[in-house]
């Protein structure tokens, strides 16, 4: 698990709650599907409108196949103020992830 994708974006204030609801639906779907070799985390930052997602592992492709993730991505352009900006990253260290 050395490579990851880090995605950062900022939602419009009125879209932040809906964005979080869609993310929660993705995690509920992941709990059911349990894709092997996928490590995925999403954060809502203290400002309430900025989000960061980190996906790593060989199972990253499975994320895009989930209907809940497709629904999350469907209208993202209407929900965001800036981004999303996806950046490849190399894992330097990880504890219990």
N, CA, C and O atoms as a MOPAC input file, in Angstrom:
PM7 MOZYME 1SCF
protein

 N      0.83700 1    -1.17300 1     0.00000 1
 C      0.00000 1     0.00000 1     0.00000 1
 C      0.88700 1     1.24200 1     0.00000 1
 O      0.93000 1     1.96100 1     0.99900 1
 N      1.60200 1     1.51300 1    -1.10700 1
 C      2.46900 1     2.68000 1    -1.13700 1
 C      1.86200 1     3.85300 1    -1.88400 1
 O      2.29900 1     4.98800 1    -1.69400 1
 N      0.87600 1     3.61400 1    -2.72000 1
 C      0.30500 1     4.70000 1    -3.50100 1
 C     -1.11400 1     5.00100 1    -3.03300 1
 O     -1.88600 1     4.11500 1    -2.66900 1
 N     -1.41400 1     6.28200 1    -3.06100 1
 C     -2.74700 1     6.72900 1    -2.65400 1
 C     -3.17800 1     7.86400 1    -3.56700 1
 O     -2.36200 1     8.48100 1    -4.25200 1
 N     -4.45900 1     8.12100 1    -3.56100 1
 C     -5.02000 1     9.28900 1    -4.23300 1
 C     -5.65400 1    10.14500 1    -3.13900 1
 O     -6.46700 1     9.66500 1    -2.35000 1
 N     -5.27200 1    11.40700 1    -3.10700 1
 C     -5.82200 1    12.35300 1    -2.13800 1
 C     -6.65300 1    13.36100 1    -2.92700 1
 O     -6.15200 1    14.01200 1    -3.84400 1
 N     -7.92800 1    13.48100 1    -2.56000 1
 C     -8.83700 1    14.38800 1    -3.26100 1
 C     -9.32000 1    15.43600 1    -2.25900 1
 O     -9.83600 1    15.11200 1    -1.18900 1
 N     -9.13900 1    16.69600 1    -2.63700 1
 C     -9.56300 1    17.81200 1    -1.78700 1
 C    -10.53900 1    18.68600 1    -2.56800 1
 O    -10.37300 1    18.90900 1    -3.76700 1
 N    -11.56300 1    19.17800 1    -1.86400 1
 C    -12.50200 1    20.10300 1    -2.48600 1
 C    -13.25500 1    20.84800 1    -1.40000 1
 O    -13.22600 1    20.49200 1    -0.22300 1
 N    -13.91700 1    21.87700 1    -1.83800 1
 C    -14.70500 1    22.70500 1    -0.92800 1
 C    -16.10800 1    22.81300 1    -1.51500 1
 O    -16.28000 1    23.21300 1    -2.66600 1
 N    -17.09800 1    22.45600 1    -0.72300 1
 C    -18.47900 1    22.52900 1    -1.19700 1
 C    -19.04800 1    23.93000 1    -0.96300 1
 O    -18.50900 1    24.73000 1    -0.19900 1
 N    -20.13800 1    24.18400 1    -1.64100 1
 C    -20.92700 1    25.37600 1    -1.33700 1
 C    -21.55600 1    25.14400 1     0.03500 1
 O    -21.86700 1    24.00700 1     0.39200 1
 N    -21.74000 1    26.19500 1     0.79000 1
 C    -22.27200 1    26.07600 1     2.15100 1
 C    -23.58700 1    25.29600 1     2.17300 1
 O    -23.78900 1    24.43100 1     3.02600 1
 N    -24.47100 1    25.60500 1     1.23600 1
 C    -25.78500 1    24.95200 1     1.22200 1
 C    -25.72100 1    23.49200 1     0.76500 1
 O    -26.71500 1    22.77500 1     0.88400 1
 N    -24.58700 1    23.04000 1     0.24900 1
 C    -24.45600 1    21.66800 1    -0.24900 1
 C    -23.64500 1    20.76000 1     0.67700 1
 O    -23.52800 1    19.56400 1     0.41300 1
 N    -23.08700 1    21.30500 1     1.75100 1
 C    -22.18800 1    20.51900 1     2.60800 1
 C    -22.89300 1    19.33600 1     3.27600 1
 O    -22.33200 1    18.24200 1     3.33800 1
 N    -24.09900 1    19.54100 1     3.77100 1
 C    -24.81200 1    18.44600 1     4.44600 1
 C    -25.17000 1    17.32900 1     3.46400 1
 O    -25.02200 1    16.14700 1     3.77500 1
 N    -25.64300 1    17.71500 1     2.28000 1
 C    -25.97600 1    16.72300 1     1.25200 1
 C    -24.72100 1    15.95800 1     0.84100 1
 O    -24.77200 1    14.74500 1     0.63900 1
 N    -23.61200 1    16.65200 1     0.72000 1
 C    -22.35400 1    16.00000 1     0.36800 1
 C    -21.98500 1    14.95700 1     1.42400 1
 O    -21.59900 1    13.83700 1     1.09100 1
 N    -22.10600 1    15.33400 1     2.69400 1
 C    -21.79400 1    14.38500 1     3.75800 1
 C    -22.74500 1    13.18600 1     3.71200 1
 O    -22.31900 1    12.04700 1     3.90600 1
 N    -24.02200 1    13.43800 1     3.45700 1
 C    -24.98200 1    12.33400 1     3.37600 1
 C    -24.59400 1    11.35800 1     2.26800 1
 O    -24.67600 1    10.14300 1     2.45000 1
 N    -24.17300 1    11.88600 1     1.12600 1
 C    -23.75800 1    11.03000 1     0.01600 1
 C    -22.50000 1    10.23600 1     0.36000 1
 O    -22.37900 1     9.07100 1    -0.01700 1
 N    -21.57100 1    10.85800 1     1.06900 1
 C    -20.36000 1    10.15100 1     1.50300 1
 C    -20.73100 1     9.02700 1     2.47000 1
 O    -20.21200 1     7.91600 1     2.36400 1
 N    -21.61500 1     9.31200 1     3.39700 1
 C    -22.05800 1     8.28400 1     4.34900 1
 C    -22.70400 1     7.11000 1     3.62400 1
 O    -22.54000 1     5.96400 1     4.04100 1
 N    -23.43500 1     7.37900 1     2.54600 1
 C    -24.03900 1     6.30300 1     1.75100 1
 C    -22.95700 1     5.45700 1     1.08200 1
 O    -23.10700 1     4.24100 1     0.95600 1
 N    -21.87500 1     6.09100 1     0.65500 1
 C    -20.75700 1     5.33900 1     0.07300 1
 C    -20.18000 1     4.39100 1     1.11500 1
 O    -19.92000 1     3.22600 1     0.81100 1
 N    -19.97400 1     4.87000 1     2.33800 1
 C    -19.40600 1     4.01400 1     3.37600 1
 C    -20.36100 1     2.88900 1     3.77000 1
 O    -19.91000 1     1.79000 1     4.09300 1
 N    -21.65200 1     3.13700 1     3.75200 1
 C    -22.62200 1     2.06400 1     4.01100 1
 C    -22.53600 1     1.01100 1     2.91700 1
 O    -22.61700 1    -0.18500 1     3.19600 1
 N    -22.37300 1     1.44400 1     1.68800 1
 C    -22.23700 1     0.51900 1     0.56800 1
 C    -20.93200 1    -0.26900 1     0.66800 1
 O    -20.90000 1    -1.46600 1     0.38300 1
 N    -19.86900 1     0.40200 1     1.07200 1
 C    -18.58500 1    -0.29100 1     1.25800 1
 C    -18.68400 1    -1.34700 1     2.35900 1
 O    -18.08700 1    -2.41900 1     2.25300 1
 N    -19.43400 1    -1.04400 1     3.40900 1
 C    -19.59900 1    -2.01000 1     4.49700 1
 C    -20.27900 1    -3.28500 1     4.00300 1
 O    -19.98700 1    -4.37900 1     4.48500 1
 N    -21.18900 1    -3.13600 1     3.03800 1
 C    -21.85500 1    -4.29800 1     2.45700 1
 C    -20.97000 1    -5.01600 1     1.44300 1
 O    -20.88500 1    -6.24400 1     1.44900 1
 N    -20.31600 1    -4.25600 1     0.58000 1
 C    -19.52200 1    -4.84500 1    -0.50800 1
 C    -18.18100 1    -5.38900 1    -0.03400 1
 O    -17.69000 1    -6.38500 1    -0.56600 1
 N    -17.59700 1    -4.75000 1     0.94900 1
 C    -16.31200 1    -5.15300 1     1.53000 1
 C    -15.23300 1    -5.43600 1     0.47400 1
 O    -14.66800 1    -6.52900 1     0.46000 1
 N    -14.94100 1    -4.47400 1    -0.40700 1
 C    -13.92400 1    -4.73000 1    -1.43500 1
 C    -12.54200 1    -4.95700 1    -0.80700 1
 O    -12.07700 1    -4.18400 1     0.03000 1
 N    -11.92200 1    -6.02600 1    -1.23900 1
 C    -10.59700 1    -6.37700 1    -0.71200 1
 C     -9.56600 1    -5.36100 1    -1.17400 1
 O     -9.67600 1    -4.78500 1    -2.25700 1
 N     -8.58900 1    -5.15900 1    -0.35400 1
 C     -7.43300 1    -4.32700 1    -0.69900 1
 C     -7.77200 1    -2.86600 1    -0.94600 1
 O     -7.01600 1    -2.17800 1    -1.63100 1
 N     -8.87200 1    -2.37400 1    -0.41600 1
 C     -9.21000 1    -0.95400 1    -0.52600 1
 C     -9.13000 1    -0.33100 1     0.85400 1
 O     -9.70500 1    -0.84400 1     1.81400 1
 N     -8.42000 1     0.76600 1     0.94300 1
 C     -8.37500 1     1.58100 1     2.15600 1
 C     -8.91800 1     2.94300 1     1.74300 1
 O     -8.37900 1     3.58800 1     0.84400 1
 N     -9.98700 1     3.37600 1     2.40500 1
 C    -10.65400 1     4.60400 1     1.99600 1
 C    -11.09900 1     5.36800 1     3.23300 1
 O    -11.71700 1     4.80800 1     4.13800 1
 N    -10.77600 1     6.65000 1     3.25900 1
 C    -11.14100 1     7.51400 1     4.36900 1
 C    -11.62200 1     8.83800 1     3.80100 1
 O    -11.08500 1     9.32900 1     2.80800 1
 N    -12.63200 1     9.41000 1     4.43100 1
 C    -13.11100 1    10.73400 1     4.03100 1
 C    -13.18200 1    11.59900 1     5.28100 1
 O    -13.60200 1    11.14700 1     6.34600 1
 N    -12.76800 1    12.83500 1     5.13200 1
 C    -12.75800 1    13.78300 1     6.23700 1
 C    -13.57000 1    15.02300 1     5.86200 1
 O    -13.52700 1    15.49200 1     4.72500 1
 N    -14.29200 1    15.52900 1     6.82100 1
 C    -14.91800 1    16.86100 1     6.69600 1
 C    -14.11800 1    17.76400 1     7.61900 1
 O    -14.03400 1    17.51200 1     8.82100 1
 N    -13.53600 1    18.80500 1     7.06500 1
 C    -12.65300 1    19.65100 1     7.84200 1
 C    -13.43700 1    20.61900 1     8.72700 1
 O    -14.64700 1    20.78500 1     8.57200 1
 N    -12.73200 1    21.24300 1     9.64500 1
 C    -13.34400 1    22.07700 1    10.67500 1
 C    -14.18400 1    23.22600 1    10.11400 1
 O    -15.13400 1    23.66600 1    10.76100 1
 N    -13.85000 1    23.71100 1     8.93600 1
 C    -14.63500 1    24.80600 1     8.35700 1
 C    -16.03300 1    24.36500 1     7.92400 1
 O    -16.88300 1    25.20000 1     7.61700 1
 N    -16.26700 1    23.05300 1     7.90000 1
 C    -17.59200 1    22.51100 1     7.58700 1
 C    -17.90200 1    22.36200 1     6.10900 1
 O    -18.89900 1    21.73600 1     5.75100 1
 N    -17.07400 1    22.92200 1     5.24600 1
 C    -17.34600 1    22.85600 1     3.80900 1
 C    -16.21100 1    22.22200 1     3.00800 1
 O    -16.36900 1    21.95200 1     1.81700 1
 N    -15.07700 1    21.98600 1     3.64900 1
 C    -13.94300 1    21.36500 1     2.96200 1
 C    -13.91000 1    19.88100 1     3.28900 1
 O    -14.13900 1    19.46700 1     4.42600 1
 N    -13.61700 1    19.08700 1     2.25600 1
 C    -13.56800 1    17.64100 1     2.40300 1
 C    -12.27000 1    17.11300 1     1.81000 1
 O    -11.74300 1    17.66000 1     0.84200 1
 N    -11.77000 1    16.04400 1     2.40600 1
 C    -10.57800 1    15.36500 1     1.91000 1
 C    -10.89100 1    13.87100 1     1.90900 1
 O    -11.36900 1    13.32500 1     2.90200 1
 N    -10.61500 1    13.22300 1     0.78300 1
 C    -10.78800 1    11.78200 1     0.66000 1
 C     -9.42600 1    11.18300 1     0.34600 1
 O     -8.66200 1    11.74300 1    -0.44100 1
 N     -9.12300 1    10.04500 1     0.96100 1
 C     -7.86900 1     9.34500 1     0.69900 1
 C     -8.21300 1     7.90100 1     0.36900 1
 O     -8.84300 1     7.20200 1     1.16300 1
 N     -7.79000 1     7.46300 1    -0.81700 1
 C     -8.01900 1     6.07400 1    -1.24400 1
 C     -6.66900 1     5.45900 1    -1.56800 1
 O     -5.84700 1     6.05200 1    -2.26600 1
 N     -6.45800 1     4.25700 1    -1.04900 1
 C     -5.21300 1     3.55700 1    -1.33800 1
 C     -5.48000 1     2.06300 1    -1.41100 1
 O     -6.54900 1     1.58200 1    -1.03800 1
 N     -4.49200 1     1.35300 1    -1.89600 1
 C     -4.59900 1    -0.09200 1    -2.02400 1
 C     -4.96400 1    -0.50700 1    -3.43300 1
 O     -5.38300 1     0.30700 1    -4.25600 1
 N     -4.79400 1    -1.79100 1    -3.69000 1
 C     -5.05900 1    -2.33200 1    -5.02000 1
 C     -6.54500 1    -2.37800 1    -5.35500 1
 O     -6.89700 1    -2.59500 1    -6.51400 1
 N     -7.42200 1    -2.18100 1    -4.38300 1
 C     -8.86200 1    -2.25100 1    -4.62100 1
 C     -9.50900 1    -0.91700 1    -4.93800 1
 O    -10.73400 1    -0.80700 1    -4.88200 1
 N     -8.72000 1     0.10800 1    -5.27200 1
 C     -9.29100 1     1.43200 1    -5.53500 1
 C    -10.30700 1     1.42200 1    -6.66700 1
 O    -11.28000 1     2.17400 1    -6.62300 1
 N    -10.10300 1     0.59200 1    -7.67300 1
 C    -11.02900 1     0.55300 1    -8.80800 1
 C    -12.43400 1     0.13600 1    -8.35800 1
 O    -13.42300 1     0.56200 1    -8.95300 1
 N    -12.52600 1    -0.68700 1    -7.32300 1
 C    -13.82700 1    -1.14800 1    -6.83600 1
 C    -14.67500 1     0.00500 1    -6.32600 1
 O    -15.90300 1    -0.06700 1    -6.36700 1
 N    -14.04900 1     1.04900 1    -5.85300 1
 C    -14.78100 1     2.20100 1    -5.34200 1
 C    -15.64200 1     2.82700 1    -6.44100 1
 O    -16.82100 1     3.11100 1    -6.22600 1
 N    -15.06200 1     3.03500 1    -7.59200 1
 C    -15.78000 1     3.64600 1    -8.70900 1
 C    -16.90400 1     2.79900 1    -9.26500 1
 O    -17.77200 1     3.31100 1    -9.97200 1
 N    -16.90600 1     1.51300 1    -8.95900 1
 C    -17.95000 1     0.60600 1    -9.43900 1
 C    -19.18600 1     0.60600 1    -8.54500 1
 O    -20.23600 1     0.10200 1    -8.94300 1
 N    -19.07300 1     1.16500 1    -7.34600 1
 C    -20.20600 1     1.16600 1    -6.42100 1
 C    -21.26900 1     2.17200 1    -6.87100 1
 O    -20.94100 1     3.32800 1    -7.14100 1
 N    -22.53300 1     1.75600 1    -6.95500 1
 C    -23.60300 1     2.69500 1    -7.32500 1
 C    -23.64800 1     3.91400 1    -6.39800 1
 O    -23.91300 1     5.02300 1    -6.86200 1
 N    -23.39800 1     3.73100 1    -5.10800 1
 C    -23.43300 1     4.87100 1    -4.17500 1
 C    -22.31800 1     5.86500 1    -4.49100 1
 O    -22.51300 1     7.07200 1    -4.34600 1
 N    -21.16900 1     5.38700 1    -4.91500 1
 C    -20.07100 1     6.28300 1    -5.28000 1
 C    -20.39300 1     7.00200 1    -6.58500 1
 O    -20.08500 1     8.18300 1    -6.74000 1
 N    -21.00300 1     6.30000 1    -7.50700 1
 C    -21.41200 1     6.92800 1    -8.76600 1
 C    -22.43700 1     8.02600 1    -8.49500 1
 O    -22.39300 1     9.08600 1    -9.12000 1
 N    -23.35700 1     7.77700 1    -7.56600 1
 C    -24.34800 1     8.78800 1    -7.17500 1
 C    -23.65300 1     9.98500 1    -6.52600 1
 O    -24.00700 1    11.13200 1    -6.79700 1
 N    -22.66800 1     9.71900 1    -5.67100 1
 C    -21.89600 1    10.79500 1    -5.03800 1
 C    -21.22500 1    11.67300 1    -6.09300 1
 O    -21.22000 1    12.89800 1    -5.96300 1
 N    -20.67000 1    11.07300 1    -7.11600 1
 C    -19.95300 1    11.81800 1    -8.14600 1
 C    -20.87300 1    12.51100 1    -9.15700 1
 O    -20.47700 1    13.48800 1    -9.79200 1
 N    -22.08400 1    12.01100 1    -9.30100 1
 C    -22.98400 1    12.45900 1   -10.37100 1
 C    -23.14300 1    13.98500 1   -10.42500 1
 O    -22.96500 1    14.56600 1   -11.49500 1
 N    -23.45800 1    14.62900 1    -9.35000 1
 C    -23.69700 1    16.07200 1    -9.35300 1
 C    -22.64900 1    16.83800 1    -8.55600 1
 O    -22.92900 1    17.91700 1    -8.03400 1
 N    -21.45400 1    16.28900 1    -8.46200 1
 C    -20.42400 1    16.93900 1    -7.64500 1
 C    -20.13000 1    18.35900 1    -8.12400 1
 O    -19.87100 1    19.24300 1    -7.30700 1
 N    -20.16600 1    18.58800 1    -9.42500 1
 C    -19.86800 1    19.93100 1    -9.95400 1
 C    -20.85600 1    20.96600 1    -9.43300 1
 O    -20.48900 1    22.12700 1    -9.25000 1
 N    -22.09400 1    20.57000 1    -9.19200 1
 C    -23.09600 1    21.49700 1    -8.67800 1
 C    -22.92200 1    21.75700 1    -7.18400 1
 O    -23.39100 1    22.77600 1    -6.67700 1
 N    -22.25200 1    20.84400 1    -6.47300 1
 C    -22.08600 1    20.97700 1    -5.01900 1
 C    -20.81000 1    21.70700 1    -4.62000 1
 O    -20.73000 1    22.24000 1    -3.51400 1
 N    -19.81100 1    21.74100 1    -5.49900 1
 C    -18.51200 1    22.27100 1    -5.08200 1
 C    -18.30900 1    23.72700 1    -5.46400 1
 O    -18.84700 1    24.22600 1    -6.45200 1
 N    -17.51600 1    24.37800 1    -4.64200 1
 C    -17.08600 1    25.74200 1    -4.89800 1
 C    -15.68700 1    25.71700 1    -5.53000 1
 O    -15.39100 1    26.49000 1    -6.44100 1
 N    -14.83400 1    24.81400 1    -5.02900 1
 C    -13.49300 1    24.61800 1    -5.59600 1
 C    -13.19500 1    23.13000 1    -5.64500 1
 O    -13.66100 1    22.35700 1    -4.80800 1
 N    -12.40800 1    22.74100 1    -6.64700 1
 C    -12.03100 1    21.33900 1    -6.78800 1
 C    -13.11000 1    20.57100 1    -7.51800 1
 O    -13.97000 1    21.17300 1    -8.16100 1
 N    -13.08100 1    19.29200 1    -7.43200 1
 C    -12.14600 1    18.47100 1    -6.67000 1
 C    -10.77800 1    18.37000 1    -7.35200 1
 O    -10.67200 1    18.28500 1    -8.57500 1
 N     -9.75000 1    18.38300 1    -6.52300 1
 C     -8.38000 1    18.24400 1    -6.98800 1
 C     -7.84000 1    16.91000 1    -6.49000 1
 O     -7.69200 1    16.70200 1    -5.28600 1
 N     -7.54900 1    16.01600 1    -7.41700 1
 C     -7.00300 1    14.69600 1    -7.07700 1
 C     -5.49500 1    14.73200 1    -7.26700 1
 O     -5.00300 1    15.16600 1    -8.30900 1
 N     -4.77000 1    14.27500 1    -6.26000 1
 C     -3.31900 1    14.27300 1    -6.29300 1
 C     -2.80100 1    12.89500 1    -5.91500 1
 O     -3.13800 1    12.38600 1    -4.84600 1
 N     -1.99000 1    12.27900 1    -6.76900 1
 C     -1.34600 1    11.02400 1    -6.37500 1
 C     -0.40000 1    11.29700 1    -5.21000 1
 O      0.23400 1    12.35000 1    -5.15000 1
 N     -0.31100 1    10.35800 1    -4.30200 1
 C      0.56200 1    10.50800 1    -3.14100 1
 C      1.22200 1     9.17400 1    -2.82900 1
 O      0.71000 1     8.11100 1    -3.17800 1
 N      2.35600 1     9.25100 1    -2.17200 1
 C      3.05700 1     8.04800 1    -1.73500 1
 C      2.91600 1     7.95500 1    -0.21200 1
 O      3.20700 1     8.91500 1     0.50200 1
 N      2.47700 1     6.81900 1     0.27000 1
 C      2.34100 1     6.60900 1     1.70400 1
 C      3.73200 1     6.48200 1     2.30400 1
 O      4.51500 1     5.62300 1     1.89900 1
 N      4.03100 1     7.32900 1     3.26000 1
 C      5.30700 1     7.28900 1     3.95200 1
 C      5.19900 1     6.43300 1     5.20400 1
 O      6.14400 1     5.73500 1     5.57100 1
 N      4.05900 1     6.49000 1     5.84800 1
 C      3.80100 1     5.69700 1     7.04400 1
 C      2.31900 1     5.63100 1     7.28200 1
 O      1.57300 1     6.51000 1     6.85000 1
 N      1.88800 1     4.60500 1     7.96000 1
 C      0.48000 1     4.44100 1     8.25900 1
 C      0.35400 1     3.61800 1     9.52600 1
 O      1.05600 1     2.62000 1     9.69500 1
 N     -0.52300 1     4.02300 1    10.40400 1
 C     -0.75700 1     3.28000 1    11.63600 1
 C     -2.22900 1     2.92600 1    11.70800 1
 O     -3.08100 1     3.81300 1    11.74500 1
 N     -2.52800 1     1.66100 1    11.72700 1
 C     -3.90200 1     1.15900 1    11.83300 1
 C     -4.84200 1     1.72700 1    10.78700 1
 O     -5.96000 1     2.13100 1    11.10700 1
 N     -4.40400 1     1.76000 1     9.56000 1
 C     -5.30900 1     2.25100 1     8.51700 1
 C     -5.73200 1     1.13900 1     7.61100 1
 O     -6.49600 1     1.36400 1     6.67300 1

